[in-house]
Amino acid sequence: MRVKDLPEISKLSTPEKILLVEDLWDSISADEASIPVPDSHRAELDERHKRYESNQVLSCLLMTSERELKRENDLYLSFST
């Protein structure tokens, strides 16, 4: 079934269409066990969870933040002297 098969949908306002999509999504997610998850998605989630558990994500964020702060500090010092 496509939107063109239901002409009433084209008459809805954008907010009404959004509510319709939300209702459709809720009805789909209510039965999420029937939605197959590809093995590649499961493998990616497992890998991300392992990285999270080993704090690699946090370490990466901290290193990025540290670099950003250093760069901003260097920039500030270059203008203040």
CYANA upper distance limits for C-alpha pairs under 8 A (distance plus 0.5 A):
  1 MET  CA      5 ASP  CA      6.91
  2 ARG  CA      6 LEU  CA      7.68
  3 VAL  CA      7 PRO  CA      7.61
  3 VAL  CA      9 ILE  CA      7.22
  3 VAL  CA     10 SER  CA      8.23
  6 LEU  CA     10 SER  CA      8.31
  7 PRO  CA     11 LYS  CA      7.64
  8 GLU  CA     12 LEU  CA      7.46
  9 ILE  CA     17 LYS  CA      7.79
 12 LEU  CA     16 GLU  CA      6.22
 12 LEU  CA     17 LYS  CA      6.54
 13 SER  CA     17 LYS  CA      6.69
 14 THR  CA     18 ILE  CA      6.70
 15 PRO  CA     19 LEU  CA      6.81
 16 GLU  CA     20 LEU  CA      6.71
 17 LYS  CA     21 VAL  CA      6.68
 18 ILE  CA     22 GLU  CA      6.66
 19 LEU  CA     23 ASP  CA      6.68
 20 LEU  CA     24 LEU  CA      6.66
 21 VAL  CA     25 TRP  CA      6.52
 22 GLU  CA     26 ASP  CA      6.58
 23 ASP  CA     27 SER  CA      6.74
 24 LEU  CA     28 ILE  CA      6.81
 25 TRP  CA     29 SER  CA      6.52
 26 ASP  CA     30 ALA  CA      6.49
 27 SER  CA     31 ASP  CA      7.69
 28 ILE  CA     32 GLU  CA      7.11
 31 ASP  CA     35 ILE  CA      8.03
 37 VAL  CA     41 HIS  CA      7.10
 37 VAL  CA     42 ARG  CA      7.50
 38 PRO  CA     42 ARG  CA      7.09
 39 ASP  CA     43 ALA  CA      6.59
 40 SER  CA     44 GLU  CA      6.71
 41 HIS  CA     45 LEU  CA      6.67
 42 ARG  CA     46 ASP  CA      6.60
 43 ALA  CA     47 GLU  CA      6.67
 44 GLU  CA     48 ARG  CA      6.65
 45 LEU  CA     49 HIS  CA      6.55
 46 ASP  CA     50 LYS  CA      6.70
 47 GLU  CA     51 ARG  CA      6.79
 48 ARG  CA     52 TYR  CA      6.57
 49 HIS  CA     53 GLU  CA      6.53
 50 LYS  CA     54 SER  CA      6.67
 51 ARG  CA     55 ASN  CA      6.67
 51 ARG  CA     56 GLN  CA      5.79
 51 ARG  CA     57 VAL  CA      6.71
 52 TYR  CA     56 GLN  CA      6.66
 52 TYR  CA     57 VAL  CA      6.12
 52 TYR  CA     58 LEU  CA      8.00
 55 ASN  CA     59 SER  CA      6.55
 56 GLN  CA     60 CYS  CA      6.50
 57 VAL  CA     61 LEU  CA      6.72
 58 LEU  CA     62 LEU  CA      6.53
 59 SER  CA     63 MET  CA      6.60
 60 CYS  CA     64 THR  CA      6.63
 61 LEU  CA     65 SER  CA      6.53
 62 LEU  CA     66 GLU  CA      6.49
 63 MET  CA     67 ARG  CA      6.69
 64 THR  CA     68 GLU  CA      6.69
 65 SER  CA     69 LEU  CA      6.60
 66 GLU  CA     70 LYS  CA      6.62
 67 ARG  CA     71 ARG  CA      6.59
 68 GLU  CA     72 GLU  CA      6.64
 69 LEU  CA     73 ASN  CA      6.46
 70 LYS  CA     74 ASP  CA      6.51
 71 ARG  CA     75 LEU  CA      6.59
 72 GLU  CA     76 TYR  CA      6.57
 73 ASN  CA     77 LEU  CA      6.59
 74 ASP  CA     78 SER  CA      6.60
 75 LEU  CA     79 PHE  CA      7.03
 76 TYR  CA     80 SER  CA      6.67
 77 LEU  CA     81 THR  CA      6.80
